[in-house]
Amino acid sequence: DAPSRSESTYKSFRRTFFPGVMHNPSLVWISVALVALVSLWFVLYFGFVYSADREDDLGCMGNEMDPGSPGHQARLRRLRDTGAKLFSRLGRTDPSATDIIMVFHHPKHFYDDGPEAVEGKQLDQYFIVQKSGAWLGNTPFETLLMEREKPTTTKNEARIAVLTDMCTFLPELGFEVTPFCSIDGDEIFLRVSLRKEATIRYHMKRVRWWCQLNPRFVERMGVDQPAEEPASSPPYVPYSAKVCDRLKQAGFADITIQDVYRDLGEPGKPSLAGSVDRIRLIMDQITEHFDIDAAVENGLLVGYYPVHEQRKMEMLREVWGRMALVLDMSFYQPLQAMRAYFGSRVTFFMAWTGLYCKALCGLLVPAILVTVLMWSDWYVSGGGVVLAASQVAFGVLIILWA
């Protein structure tokens, strides 16, 4: 009775869920054939064409390449050679070695709102109150504080005070500050840079900056994890200048700070901070004492903005932004270099967008195939078995792709 019961159950299932639909073996076989064919394409694309964006391509420029597949090693070799040529062509010194530009009103230029009277107590909004609540005694903006003590002052005097304090306060912290006048003489630009590695490490220690461990240091510590797994990405730990001393006491005699933390610098110029890290360290020092956004909003400051680095822009354009790279079907993105330059938020957005677009590329060929079959069957016979089978197969393929 088992065969008859199975047939009865099958008929009952069809009457309940597919009323009026007749069994068509051709429809089933065409759908199965299409699903099998496209599944084979998925295996080929995601197995041999698709490339994950997790390898540290630009981080390997000029360094020893990590092990991997022959295709991955060839890509690393190409990017390493490209980076070496670019650094040689652009020179060892970046003429635009500036992290932040701050724009001030020129004291000798007349502004309509310059003589505007400002009460001294109105300047309180620009001082950042510390956790102890006592900011008047430890603020480095002494000139602005003197203007605050006056019953009334002018906006022009307050602007001069902010410019004076910035030119005094920032160099004391180890930042390189260079003022220059605008071409029309109405503004003063202040170039602020953080390039000395000792100063970078001092500020990292001061704010307990989190640095990522060097992958080779993880291997040296004997942590046996597959490098290709996402969970094996080296963690971020607070920066400590004493870590080398402790490691030497533990038996690592020749360990250096560059061996412990990931190098975000350039070939020949190691550094623990990338472009976005230096900008954040500078802004952290400024905003600890001064509300720069309030100053811009109320006209004490024209504005401020981070500055691109020409050399790194050329490098990223060469390995990531050239139109010729469209022919590289792996559509590889150098995430580590992007994170060091643009920051984690932009890099995460680009990584997710790249993942989604590359997955859509894998769906492109099946979509074209199914569309051609559907339109061909529609024009030839007005829509028959092939049209229906294509619709069923594409629905199944969307589930497999997702």
Salt bridges, closest charged atoms under 4 A:
GLU7 OE2 - LYS11 NZ 3.29
ASP53 OD1 - LYS358 NZ 2.95
ASP56 OD2 - ARG262 NH1 3.16
ASP66 OD1 - ARG216 NH2 3.13
ASP81 OD1 - ARG80 NE 3.58
ASP99 OD1 - ARG195 NH2 3.04
ASP99 OD1 - ARG278 NE 3.10
ASP113 OD2 - LYS155 NZ 3.83
ASP113 OD2 - ARG159 NH2 2.73
GLU116 OE1 - LYS155 NZ 4.00
ASP124 OD1 - ARG148 NE 2.60
GLU147 OE2 - LYS150 NZ 3.23
GLU149 OE2 - ARG148 NH1 3.33
GLU197 OE2 - ARG201 NE 3.47
ASP254 OD1 - ARG220 NH2 2.56
GLU266 OE1 - ARG311 NH2 2.97
ASP277 OD2 - ARG339 NH2 3.68
GLU288 OE1 - ARG206 NH2 2.75
GLU309 OE1 - ARG195 NH1 3.43
GLU309 OE2 - ARG278 NH2 2.56
GLU309 OE2 - LYS312 NZ 3.94
GLU314 OE1 - ARG89 NH2 3.78
GLU314 OE2 - ARG317 NH1 3.34
GLU318 OE2 - ARG322 NE 3.56
